[in-house]
Amino acid sequence: MTNKKIPLPPQIPQSSKDVERAICLLGSRTKVELSGKPAQELVALIGRYPNPQEAAAWKQHLKQMVKSKQQCYGDD
């Protein structure tokens, strides 16, 4: 049995606003095929259009990144 790792997005959005938007679009992508502006926006934010499995993994990675950043800069 092979443990196939899903690679991270080709690029990570730099602003927290863009990260949140990417998370939202990735969540939508896990459920439906995006088209038009949302698909173009997702590609602009993360570098390419993911399949549903990649979208789910990338969304989890970005959410964990946001959580880690909040813990790092948040109240101790």
PDB file of N, CA, C and O in Angstrom:
ATOM      1  N   MET A   1       0.851  -1.183   0.000  1.00  0.00           N
ATOM      2  CA  MET A   1       0.000   0.000   0.000  1.00  0.00           C
ATOM      3  C   MET A   1       0.892   1.240   0.000  1.00  0.00           C
ATOM      4  O   MET A   1       1.796   1.350   0.828  1.00  0.00           O
ATOM      5  N   THR A   2       0.649   2.162  -0.908  1.00  0.00           N
ATOM      6  CA  THR A   2       1.450   3.373  -0.987  1.00  0.00           C
ATOM      7  C   THR A   2       0.735   4.524  -0.304  1.00  0.00           C
ATOM      8  O   THR A   2      -0.477   4.698  -0.433  1.00  0.00           O
ATOM      9  N   ASN A   3       1.511   5.295   0.418  1.00  0.00           N
ATOM     10  CA  ASN A   3       0.969   6.482   1.067  1.00  0.00           C
ATOM     11  C   ASN A   3       1.271   7.663   0.152  1.00  0.00           C
ATOM     12  O   ASN A   3       2.365   8.226   0.191  1.00  0.00           O
ATOM     13  N   LYS A   4       0.300   8.027  -0.664  1.00  0.00           N
ATOM     14  CA  LYS A   4       0.490   9.082  -1.648  1.00  0.00           C
ATOM     15  C   LYS A   4       0.207  10.438  -1.015  1.00  0.00           C
ATOM     16  O   LYS A   4      -0.912  10.715  -0.583  1.00  0.00           O
ATOM     17  N   LYS A   5       1.240  11.279  -0.966  1.00  0.00           N
ATOM     18  CA  LYS A   5       1.075  12.615  -0.402  1.00  0.00           C
ATOM     19  C   LYS A   5       0.577  13.572  -1.472  1.00  0.00           C
ATOM     20  O   LYS A   5       1.029  13.528  -2.616  1.00  0.00           O
ATOM     21  N   ILE A   6      -0.343  14.422  -1.101  1.00  0.00           N
ATOM     22  CA  ILE A   6      -0.811  15.448  -2.025  1.00  0.00           C
ATOM     23  C   ILE A   6       0.068  16.677  -1.817  1.00  0.00           C
ATOM     24  O   ILE A   6       0.204  17.156  -0.691  1.00  0.00           O
ATOM     25  N   PRO A   7       0.663  17.190  -2.890  1.00  0.00           N
ATOM     26  CA  PRO A   7       1.537  18.351  -2.745  1.00  0.00           C
ATOM     27  C   PRO A   7       0.761  19.590  -2.319  1.00  0.00           C
ATOM     28  O   PRO A   7      -0.453  19.679  -2.500  1.00  0.00           O
ATOM     29  N   LEU A   8       1.483  20.529  -1.757  1.00  0.00           N
ATOM     30  CA  LEU A   8       0.885  21.792  -1.348  1.00  0.00           C
ATOM     31  C   LEU A   8       0.608  22.644  -2.581  1.00  0.00           C
ATOM     32  O   LEU A   8       1.119  22.359  -3.664  1.00  0.00           O
ATOM     33  N   PRO A   9      -0.202  23.691  -2.416  1.00  0.00           N
ATOM     34  CA  PRO A   9      -0.470  24.559  -3.565  1.00  0.00           C
ATOM     35  C   PRO A   9       0.835  25.105  -4.141  1.00  0.00           C
ATOM     36  O   PRO A   9       1.800  25.310  -3.405  1.00  0.00           O
ATOM     37  N   PRO A  10       0.869  25.342  -5.452  1.00  0.00           N
ATOM     38  CA  PRO A  10       2.078  25.893  -6.069  1.00  0.00           C
ATOM     39  C   PRO A  10       2.505  27.230  -5.459  1.00  0.00           C
ATOM     40  O   PRO A  10       3.693  27.546  -5.404  1.00  0.00           O
ATOM     41  N   GLN A  11       1.521  28.009  -5.002  1.00  0.00           N
ATOM     42  CA  GLN A  11       1.846  29.264  -4.323  1.00  0.00           C
ATOM     43  C   GLN A  11       0.875  29.475  -3.173  1.00  0.00           C
ATOM     44  O   GLN A  11      -0.267  29.018  -3.209  1.00  0.00           O
ATOM     45  N   ILE A  12       1.356  30.180  -2.150  1.00  0.00           N
ATOM     46  CA  ILE A  12       0.554  30.490  -0.978  1.00  0.00           C
ATOM     47  C   ILE A  12       0.220  31.975  -1.027  1.00  0.00           C
ATOM     48  O   ILE A  12       1.124  32.795  -1.187  1.00  0.00           O
ATOM     49  N   PRO A  13      -1.057  32.347  -0.894  1.00  0.00           N
ATOM     50  CA  PRO A  13      -1.403  33.765  -0.882  1.00  0.00           C
ATOM     51  C   PRO A  13      -0.666  34.497   0.245  1.00  0.00           C
ATOM     52  O   PRO A  13      -0.454  33.941   1.322  1.00  0.00           O
ATOM     53  N   GLN A  14      -0.282  35.739  -0.014  1.00  0.00           N
ATOM     54  CA  GLN A  14       0.525  36.489   0.943  1.00  0.00           C
ATOM     55  C   GLN A  14      -0.297  37.209   2.011  1.00  0.00           C
ATOM     56  O   GLN A  14       0.114  37.265   3.170  1.00  0.00           O
ATOM     57  N   SER A  15      -1.437  37.751   1.640  1.00  0.00           N
ATOM     58  CA  SER A  15      -2.233  38.482   2.628  1.00  0.00           C
ATOM     59  C   SER A  15      -3.233  37.544   3.299  1.00  0.00           C
ATOM     60  O   SER A  15      -3.666  36.554   2.710  1.00  0.00           O
ATOM     61  N   SER A  16      -3.589  37.867   4.530  1.00  0.00           N
ATOM     62  CA  SER A  16      -4.553  37.023   5.244  1.00  0.00           C
ATOM     63  C   SER A  16      -5.912  37.052   4.549  1.00  0.00           C
ATOM     64  O   SER A  16      -6.642  36.061   4.570  1.00  0.00           O
ATOM     65  N   LYS A  17      -6.251  38.184   3.931  1.00  0.00           N
ATOM     66  CA  LYS A  17      -7.505  38.286   3.190  1.00  0.00           C
ATOM     67  C   LYS A  17      -7.504  37.309   2.004  1.00  0.00           C
ATOM     68  O   LYS A  17      -8.504  36.642   1.741  1.00  0.00           O
ATOM     69  N   ASP A  18      -6.377  37.235   1.300  1.00  0.00           N
ATOM     70  CA  ASP A  18      -6.278  36.321   0.159  1.00  0.00           C
ATOM     71  C   ASP A  18      -6.280  34.860   0.605  1.00  0.00           C
ATOM     72  O   ASP A  18      -6.837  34.003  -0.080  1.00  0.00           O
ATOM     73  N   VAL A  19      -5.659  34.576   1.749  1.00  0.00           N
ATOM     74  CA  VAL A  19      -5.667  33.206   2.278  1.00  0.00           C
ATOM     75  C   VAL A  19      -7.098  32.799   2.601  1.00  0.00           C
ATOM     76  O   VAL A  19      -7.525  31.698   2.251  1.00  0.00           O
ATOM     77  N   GLU A  20      -7.840  33.676   3.265  1.00  0.00           N
ATOM     78  CA  GLU A  20      -9.238  33.377   3.602  1.00  0.00           C
ATOM     79  C   GLU A  20     -10.071  33.159   2.345  1.00  0.00           C
ATOM     80  O   GLU A  20     -10.920  32.269   2.308  1.00  0.00           O
ATOM     81  N   ARG A  21      -9.833  33.964   1.319  1.00  0.00           N
ATOM     82  CA  ARG A  21     -10.582  33.818   0.061  1.00  0.00           C
ATOM     83  C   ARG A  21     -10.229  32.483  -0.613  1.00  0.00           C
ATOM     84  O   ARG A  21     -11.102  31.794  -1.141  1.00  0.00           O
ATOM     85  N   ALA A  22      -8.943  32.134  -0.585  1.00  0.00           N
ATOM     86  CA  ALA A  22      -8.521  30.863  -1.168  1.00  0.00           C
ATOM     87  C   ALA A  22      -9.172  29.694  -0.436  1.00  0.00           C
ATOM     88  O   ALA A  22      -9.608  28.734  -1.072  1.00  0.00           O
ATOM     89  N   ILE A  23      -9.242  29.764   0.891  1.00  0.00           N
ATOM     90  CA  ILE A  23      -9.889  28.713   1.686  1.00  0.00           C
ATOM     91  C   ILE A  23     -11.359  28.571   1.273  1.00  0.00           C
ATOM     92  O   ILE A  23     -11.863  27.460   1.108  1.00  0.00           O
ATOM     93  N   CYS A  24     -12.023  29.688   1.112  1.00  0.00           N
ATOM     94  CA  CYS A  24     -13.433  29.679   0.713  1.00  0.00           C
ATOM     95  C   CYS A  24     -13.604  29.053  -0.680  1.00  0.00           C
ATOM     96  O   CYS A  24     -14.467  28.199  -0.881  1.00  0.00           O
ATOM     97  N   LEU A  25     -12.780  29.483  -1.626  1.00  0.00           N
ATOM     98  CA  LEU A  25     -12.878  28.945  -2.985  1.00  0.00           C
ATOM     99  C   LEU A  25     -12.512  27.464  -3.034  1.00  0.00           C
ATOM    100  O   LEU A  25     -13.133  26.697  -3.770  1.00  0.00           O
ATOM    101  N   LEU A  26     -11.512  27.058  -2.256  1.00  0.00           N
ATOM    102  CA  LEU A  26     -11.140  25.644  -2.212  1.00  0.00           C
ATOM    103  C   LEU A  26     -12.282  24.808  -1.642  1.00  0.00           C
ATOM    104  O   LEU A  26     -12.540  23.698  -2.108  1.00  0.00           O
ATOM    105  N   GLY A  27     -12.962  25.347  -0.634  1.00  0.00           N
ATOM    106  CA  GLY A  27     -14.117  24.644  -0.078  1.00  0.00           C
ATOM    107  C   GLY A  27     -15.204  24.446  -1.121  1.00  0.00           C
ATOM    108  O   GLY A  27     -15.811  23.378  -1.209  1.00  0.00           O
ATOM    109  N   SER A  28     -15.440  25.474  -1.900  1.00  0.00           N
ATOM    110  CA  SER A  28     -16.423  25.355  -2.984  1.00  0.00           C
ATOM    111  C   SER A  28     -15.969  24.343  -4.023  1.00  0.00           C
ATOM    112  O   SER A  28     -16.771  23.574  -4.552  1.00  0.00           O
ATOM    113  N   ARG A  29     -14.666  24.354  -4.309  1.00  0.00           N
ATOM    114  CA  ARG A  29     -14.127  23.441  -5.329  1.00  0.00           C
ATOM    115  C   ARG A  29     -14.250  21.981  -4.908  1.00  0.00           C
ATOM    116  O   ARG A  29     -14.376  21.102  -5.762  1.00  0.00           O
ATOM    117  N   THR A  30     -14.217  21.711  -3.609  1.00  0.00           N
ATOM    118  CA  THR A  30     -14.371  20.323  -3.165  1.00  0.00           C
ATOM    119  C   THR A  30     -15.761  19.795  -3.483  1.00  0.00           C
ATOM    120  O   THR A  30     -15.959  18.584  -3.580  1.00  0.00           O
ATOM    121  N   LYS A  31     -16.731  20.698  -3.646  1.00  0.00           N
ATOM    122  CA  LYS A  31     -18.126  20.296  -3.856  1.00  0.00           C
ATOM    123  C   LYS A  31     -18.579  20.389  -5.310  1.00  0.00           C
ATOM    124  O   LYS A  31     -19.351  19.555  -5.783  1.00  0.00           O
ATOM    125  N   VAL A  32     -18.090  21.412  -6.016  1.00  0.00           N
ATOM    126  CA  VAL A  32     -18.552  21.649  -7.394  1.00  0.00           C
ATOM    127  C   VAL A  32     -17.391  22.068  -8.282  1.00  0.00           C
ATOM    128  O   VAL A  32     -16.319  22.447  -7.809  1.00  0.00           O
ATOM    129  N   GLU A  33     -17.639  21.987  -9.577  1.00  0.00           N
ATOM    130  CA  GLU A  33     -16.688  22.486 -10.569  1.00  0.00           C
ATOM    131  C   GLU A  33     -16.862  23.998 -10.644  1.00  0.00           C
ATOM    132  O   GLU A  33     -17.958  24.479 -10.933  1.00  0.00           O
ATOM    133  N   LEU A  34     -15.800  24.750 -10.388  1.00  0.00           N
ATOM    134  CA  LEU A  34     -15.881  26.202 -10.492  1.00  0.00           C
ATOM    135  C   LEU A  34     -15.688  26.603 -11.944  1.00  0.00           C
ATOM    136  O   LEU A  34     -14.982  25.931 -12.695  1.00  0.00           O
ATOM    137  N   SER A  35     -16.315  27.697 -12.332  1.00  0.00           N
ATOM    138  CA  SER A  35     -16.119  28.193 -13.688  1.00  0.00           C
ATOM    139  C   SER A  35     -16.081  29.711 -13.652  1.00  0.00           C
ATOM    140  O   SER A  35     -16.461  30.337 -12.662  1.00  0.00           O
ATOM    141  N   GLY A  36     -15.622  30.282 -14.736  1.00  0.00           N
ATOM    142  CA  GLY A  36     -15.596  31.733 -14.848  1.00  0.00           C
ATOM    143  C   GLY A  36     -14.699  32.402 -13.828  1.00  0.00           C
ATOM    144  O   GLY A  36     -13.591  31.942 -13.552  1.00  0.00           O
ATOM    145  N   LYS A  37     -15.195  33.495 -13.272  1.00  0.00           N
ATOM    146  CA  LYS A  37     -14.399  34.324 -12.369  1.00  0.00           C
ATOM    147  C   LYS A  37     -13.900  33.569 -11.126  1.00  0.00           C
ATOM    148  O   LYS A  37     -12.727  33.713 -10.780  1.00  0.00           O
ATOM    149  N   PRO A  38     -14.734  32.772 -10.438  1.00  0.00           N
ATOM    150  CA  PRO A  38     -14.215  32.059  -9.265  1.00  0.00           C
ATOM    151  C   PRO A  38     -13.042  31.126  -9.596  1.00  0.00           C
ATOM    152  O   PRO A  38     -12.084  31.046  -8.827  1.00  0.00           O
ATOM    153  N   ALA A  39     -13.110  30.433 -10.714  1.00  0.00           N
ATOM    154  CA  ALA A  39     -12.026  29.534 -11.116  1.00  0.00           C
ATOM    155  C   ALA A  39     -10.758  30.334 -11.419  1.00  0.00           C
ATOM    156  O   ALA A  39      -9.661  29.938 -11.026  1.00  0.00           O
ATOM    157  N   GLN A  40     -10.912  31.452 -12.113  1.00  0.00           N
ATOM    158  CA  GLN A  40      -9.773  32.303 -12.441  1.00  0.00           C
ATOM    159  C   GLN A  40      -9.160  32.896 -11.170  1.00  0.00           C
ATOM    160  O   GLN A  40      -7.939  32.994 -11.048  1.00  0.00           O
ATOM    161  N   GLU A  41     -10.006  33.285 -10.240  1.00  0.00           N
ATOM    162  CA  GLU A  41      -9.537  33.849  -8.979  1.00  0.00           C
ATOM    163  C   GLU A  41      -8.750  32.806  -8.175  1.00  0.00           C
ATOM    164  O   GLU A  41      -7.714  33.116  -7.587  1.00  0.00           O
ATOM    165  N   LEU A  42      -9.249  31.584  -8.158  1.00  0.00           N
ATOM    166  CA  LEU A  42      -8.561  30.515  -7.439  1.00  0.00           C
ATOM    167  C   LEU A  42      -7.182  30.261  -8.049  1.00  0.00           C
ATOM    168  O   LEU A  42      -6.203  30.108  -7.318  1.00  0.00           O
ATOM    169  N   VAL A  43      -7.098  30.214  -9.365  1.00  0.00           N
ATOM    170  CA  VAL A  43      -5.813  30.020 -10.038  1.00  0.00           C
ATOM    171  C   VAL A  43      -4.865  31.181  -9.714  1.00  0.00           C
ATOM    172  O   VAL A  43      -3.678  30.961  -9.472  1.00  0.00           O
ATOM    173  N   ALA A  44      -5.377  32.396  -9.710  1.00  0.00           N
ATOM    174  CA  ALA A  44      -4.543  33.561  -9.397  1.00  0.00           C
ATOM    175  C   ALA A  44      -4.017  33.497  -7.958  1.00  0.00           C
ATOM    176  O   ALA A  44      -2.896  33.923  -7.681  1.00  0.00           O
ATOM    177  N   LEU A  45      -4.831  32.964  -7.052  1.00  0.00           N
ATOM    178  CA  LEU A  45      -4.440  32.913  -5.638  1.00  0.00           C
ATOM    179  C   LEU A  45      -3.454  31.787  -5.331  1.00  0.00           C
ATOM    180  O   LEU A  45      -2.506  31.984  -4.571  1.00  0.00           O
ATOM    181  N   ILE A  46      -3.671  30.606  -5.918  1.00  0.00           N
ATOM    182  CA  ILE A  46      -2.845  29.459  -5.517  1.00  0.00           C
ATOM    183  C   ILE A  46      -2.002  28.857  -6.640  1.00  0.00           C
ATOM    184  O   ILE A  46      -1.256  27.906  -6.406  1.00  0.00           O
ATOM    185  N   GLY A  47      -2.109  29.389  -7.840  1.00  0.00           N
ATOM    186  CA  GLY A  47      -1.206  28.958  -8.899  1.00  0.00           C
ATOM    187  C   GLY A  47      -1.758  27.995  -9.927  1.00  0.00           C
ATOM    188  O   GLY A  47      -1.257  27.950 -11.050  1.00  0.00           O
ATOM    189  N   ARG A  48      -2.775  27.221  -9.578  1.00  0.00           N
ATOM    190  CA  ARG A  48      -3.411  26.337 -10.554  1.00  0.00           C
ATOM    191  C   ARG A  48      -4.746  25.842 -10.013  1.00  0.00           C
ATOM    192  O   ARG A  48      -5.051  25.975  -8.828  1.00  0.00           O
ATOM    193  N   TYR A  49      -5.527  25.270 -10.916  1.00  0.00           N
ATOM    194  CA  TYR A  49      -6.857  24.783 -10.565  1.00  0.00           C
ATOM    195  C   TYR A  49      -6.755  23.340 -10.054  1.00  0.00           C
ATOM    196  O   TYR A  49      -6.311  22.463 -10.794  1.00  0.00           O
ATOM    197  N   PRO A  50      -7.157  23.079  -8.805  1.00  0.00           N
ATOM    198  CA  PRO A  50      -7.006  21.734  -8.238  1.00  0.00           C
ATOM    199  C   PRO A  50      -8.174  20.809  -8.547  1.00  0.00           C
ATOM    200  O   PRO A  50      -9.278  21.256  -8.857  1.00  0.00           O
ATOM    201  N   ASN A  51      -7.906  19.501  -8.456  1.00  0.00           N
ATOM    202  CA  ASN A  51      -9.012  18.549  -8.480  1.00  0.00           C
ATOM    203  C   ASN A  51      -9.641  18.559  -7.078  1.00  0.00           C
ATOM    204  O   ASN A  51      -9.062  19.143  -6.161  1.00  0.00           O
ATOM    205  N   PRO A  52     -10.802  17.933  -6.889  1.00  0.00           N
ATOM    206  CA  PRO A  52     -11.467  18.006  -5.576  1.00  0.00           C
ATOM    207  C   PRO A  52     -10.618  17.487  -4.407  1.00  0.00           C
ATOM    208  O   PRO A  52     -10.678  18.044  -3.310  1.00  0.00           O
ATOM    209  N   GLN A  53      -9.833  16.434  -4.626  1.00  0.00           N
ATOM    210  CA  GLN A  53      -9.003  15.890  -3.551  1.00  0.00           C
ATOM    211  C   GLN A  53      -7.888  16.870  -3.172  1.00  0.00           C
ATOM    212  O   GLN A  53      -7.606  17.078  -1.992  1.00  0.00           O
ATOM    213  N   GLU A  54      -7.268  17.458  -4.173  1.00  0.00           N
ATOM    214  CA  GLU A  54      -6.234  18.469  -3.902  1.00  0.00           C
ATOM    215  C   GLU A  54      -6.845  19.671  -3.187  1.00  0.00           C
ATOM    216  O   GLU A  54      -6.260  20.204  -2.244  1.00  0.00           O
ATOM    217  N   ALA A  55      -8.020  20.091  -3.641  1.00  0.00           N
ATOM    218  CA  ALA A  55      -8.679  21.239  -3.024  1.00  0.00           C
ATOM    219  C   ALA A  55      -8.919  21.000  -1.538  1.00  0.00           C
ATOM    220  O   ALA A  55      -8.698  21.896  -0.723  1.00  0.00           O
ATOM    221  N   ALA A  56      -9.365  19.808  -1.179  1.00  0.00           N
ATOM    222  CA  ALA A  56      -9.612  19.487   0.224  1.00  0.00           C
ATOM    223  C   ALA A  56      -8.312  19.522   1.028  1.00  0.00           C
ATOM    224  O   ALA A  56      -8.274  20.073   2.128  1.00  0.00           O
ATOM    225  N   ALA A  57      -7.252  18.938   0.481  1.00  0.00           N
ATOM    226  CA  ALA A  57      -5.964  18.911   1.179  1.00  0.00           C
ATOM    227  C   ALA A  57      -5.378  20.315   1.297  1.00  0.00           C
ATOM    228  O   ALA A  57      -4.865  20.686   2.352  1.00  0.00           O
ATOM    229  N   TRP A  58      -5.452  21.091   0.228  1.00  0.00           N
ATOM    230  CA  TRP A  58      -4.906  22.439   0.248  1.00  0.00           C
ATOM    231  C   TRP A  58      -5.681  23.327   1.218  1.00  0.00           C
ATOM    232  O   TRP A  58      -5.099  24.157   1.917  1.00  0.00           O
ATOM    233  N   LYS A  59      -6.997  23.142   1.252  1.00  0.00           N
ATOM    234  CA  LYS A  59      -7.822  23.910   2.190  1.00  0.00           C
ATOM    235  C   LYS A  59      -7.388  23.617   3.626  1.00  0.00           C
ATOM    236  O   LYS A  59      -7.229  24.537   4.429  1.00  0.00           O
ATOM    237  N   GLN A  60      -7.197  22.337   3.949  1.00  0.00           N
ATOM    238  CA  GLN A  60      -6.761  21.961   5.299  1.00  0.00           C
ATOM    239  C   GLN A  60      -5.399  22.575   5.622  1.00  0.00           C
ATOM    240  O   GLN A  60      -5.183  23.060   6.733  1.00  0.00           O
ATOM    241  N   HIS A  61      -4.487  22.554   4.660  1.00  0.00           N
ATOM    242  CA  HIS A  61      -3.154  23.122   4.870  1.00  0.00           C
ATOM    243  C   HIS A  61      -3.254  24.621   5.159  1.00  0.00           C
ATOM    244  O   HIS A  61      -2.629  25.119   6.095  1.00  0.00           O
ATOM    245  N   LEU A  62      -4.033  25.330   4.360  1.00  0.00           N
ATOM    246  CA  LEU A  62      -4.160  26.779   4.558  1.00  0.00           C
ATOM    247  C   LEU A  62      -4.845  27.100   5.882  1.00  0.00           C
ATOM    248  O   LEU A  62      -4.458  28.049   6.564  1.00  0.00           O
ATOM    249  N   LYS A  63      -5.864  26.313   6.253  1.00  0.00           N
ATOM    250  CA  LYS A  63      -6.535  26.529   7.534  1.00  0.00           C
ATOM    251  C   LYS A  63      -5.575  26.308   8.693  1.00  0.00           C
ATOM    252  O   LYS A  63      -5.593  27.052   9.674  1.00  0.00           O
ATOM    253  N   GLN A  64      -4.733  25.279   8.577  1.00  0.00           N
ATOM    254  CA  GLN A  64      -3.741  25.006   9.626  1.00  0.00           C
ATOM    255  C   GLN A  64      -2.716  26.138   9.696  1.00  0.00           C
ATOM    256  O   GLN A  64      -2.282  26.526  10.780  1.00  0.00           O
ATOM    257  N   MET A  65      -2.339  26.659   8.544  1.00  0.00           N
ATOM    258  CA  MET A  65      -1.393  27.766   8.485  1.00  0.00           C
ATOM    259  C   MET A  65      -1.965  29.002   9.193  1.00  0.00           C
ATOM    260  O   MET A  65      -1.260  29.671   9.949  1.00  0.00           O
ATOM    261  N   VAL A  66      -3.242  29.298   8.942  1.00  0.00           N
ATOM    262  CA  VAL A  66      -3.906  30.435   9.587  1.00  0.00           C
ATOM    263  C   VAL A  66      -3.962  30.215  11.096  1.00  0.00           C
ATOM    264  O   VAL A  66      -3.687  31.127  11.874  1.00  0.00           O
ATOM    265  N   LYS A  67      -4.317  29.007  11.498  1.00  0.00           N
ATOM    266  CA  LYS A  67      -4.413  28.679  12.918  1.00  0.00           C
ATOM    267  C   LYS A  67      -3.052  28.833  13.604  1.00  0.00           C
ATOM    268  O   LYS A  67      -2.968  29.386  14.701  1.00  0.00           O
ATOM    269  N   SER A  68      -2.007  28.354  12.969  1.00  0.00           N
ATOM    270  CA  SER A  68      -0.656  28.457  13.527  1.00  0.00           C
ATOM    271  C   SER A  68      -0.232  29.918  13.653  1.00  0.00           C
ATOM    272  O   SER A  68       0.376  30.311  14.648  1.00  0.00           O
ATOM    273  N   LYS A  69      -0.551  30.703  12.655  1.00  0.00           N
ATOM    274  CA  LYS A  69      -0.200  32.124  12.667  1.00  0.00           C
ATOM    275  C   LYS A  69      -0.930  32.837  13.791  1.00  0.00           C
ATOM    276  O   LYS A  69      -0.348  33.685  14.467  1.00  0.00           O
ATOM    277  N   GLN A  70      -2.215  32.500  14.001  1.00  0.00           N
ATOM    278  CA  GLN A  70      -2.991  33.109  15.075  1.00  0.00           C
ATOM    279  C   GLN A  70      -2.409  32.736  16.432  1.00  0.00           C
ATOM    280  O   GLN A  70      -2.343  33.575  17.331  1.00  0.00           O
ATOM    281  N   GLN A  71      -1.992  31.502  16.586  1.00  0.00           N
ATOM    282  CA  GLN A  71      -1.399  31.060  17.851  1.00  0.00           C
ATOM    283  C   GLN A  71      -0.066  31.757  18.084  1.00  0.00           C
ATOM    284  O   GLN A  71       0.266  32.108  19.216  1.00  0.00           O
ATOM    285  N   CYS A  72       0.689  31.955  17.026  1.00  0.00           N
ATOM    286  CA  CYS A  72       2.003  32.584  17.132  1.00  0.00           C
ATOM    287  C   CYS A  72       1.878  34.049  17.526  1.00  0.00           C
ATOM    288  O   CYS A  72       2.640  34.535  18.361  1.00  0.00           O
ATOM    289  N   TYR A  73       0.919  34.755  16.929  1.00  0.00           N
ATOM    290  CA  TYR A  73       0.775  36.192  17.174  1.00  0.00           C
ATOM    291  C   TYR A  73      -0.350  36.535  18.138  1.00  0.00           C
ATOM    292  O   TYR A  73      -0.519  37.698  18.507  1.00  0.00           O
ATOM    293  N   GLY A  74      -1.112  35.543  18.543  1.00  0.00           N
ATOM    294  CA  GLY A  74      -2.248  35.767  19.442  1.00  0.00           C
ATOM    295  C   GLY A  74      -1.826  35.870  20.890  1.00  0.00           C
ATOM    296  O   GLY A  74      -0.638  35.936  21.207  1.00  0.00           O
ATOM    297  N   ASP A  75      -2.816  35.882  21.760  1.00  0.00           N
ATOM    298  CA  ASP A  75      -2.549  35.943  23.202  1.00  0.00           C
ATOM    299  C   ASP A  75      -1.998  34.621  23.691  1.00  0.00           C
ATOM    300  O   ASP A  75      -2.435  33.558  23.251  1.00  0.00           O
ATOM    301  N   ASP A  76      -1.043  34.686  24.597  1.00  0.00           N
ATOM    302  CA  ASP A  76      -0.477  33.466  25.177  1.00  0.00           C
ATOM    303  C   ASP A  76      -1.091  33.147  26.497  1.00  0.00           C
ATOM    304  O   ASP A  76      -0.727  32.151  27.122  1.00  0.00           O
TER     305      ASP A  76
END
